[in-house]
Every structure is written in structure tokens, then in C-alpha cells.
Amino acid sequence: GWFGKLTGKLPTTSADWLAVKYMVSGYKPTKQNLDAESDAVALFSGKFGHLPSTSQDWNIIAAIAYSGAF
């Protein structure tokens, strides 16, 4: 449901499925991209109506910032 809420579609590409994997399992980048993470927080808060605060929320932020699907 998280992917669909963010994109309005079901996952179809490799990047989409990678995003789903990151949303479920998390992702820790070897090099942090603060600009991508900032954009991800903005997208997240716009779609879900709150700032990320749980580990699940941060998994979604990682998916947005690093999967290439958004």
C-alpha cells in the first residue's frame, strides 16, 4: 500500500520493486545523499500528512531517496 499511496500505481519496473523491498526491509546507503533524503521527506510528509518518526517511515524515506523509482 505505501508504494501505491506514493505513486498512484502498482509497482511494474525493477526500480519500483526495489522501492518496495526498501520499504519492507530498509536500506542503509554507503554514502548519504542529503538532498535526495530532504526531497524524500517532503514527498513523504505531503502524501502521508506527517513527518517520518518510526523505523517504517524511515524505510519509506530510504526507498524514495535511493531506489530510483521516484
SULMO-V836497 format. One line per field, one symbol per residue. psi: psi as a letter, one per 20 degrees, with the letter a starting at -180 (. if undefined). burial: b if it has 24 or more other C-alpha atoms within 12 Angstrom, else e. A space follows every 50 residues. Layout:
BEGIN
psi=???
burial=???
END
This chain:
BEGIN
psi=hgghhhhjrqphrghghhggghhgirpoqhppnhgghghggggghhhijr qpirhgghgggggghihji.
burial=ebbeebeeeeeeeeebebbbbbbeebbeeeeeeeeebeebbebbeeeeee ebeeeebbbbbbbbbbbebb
END
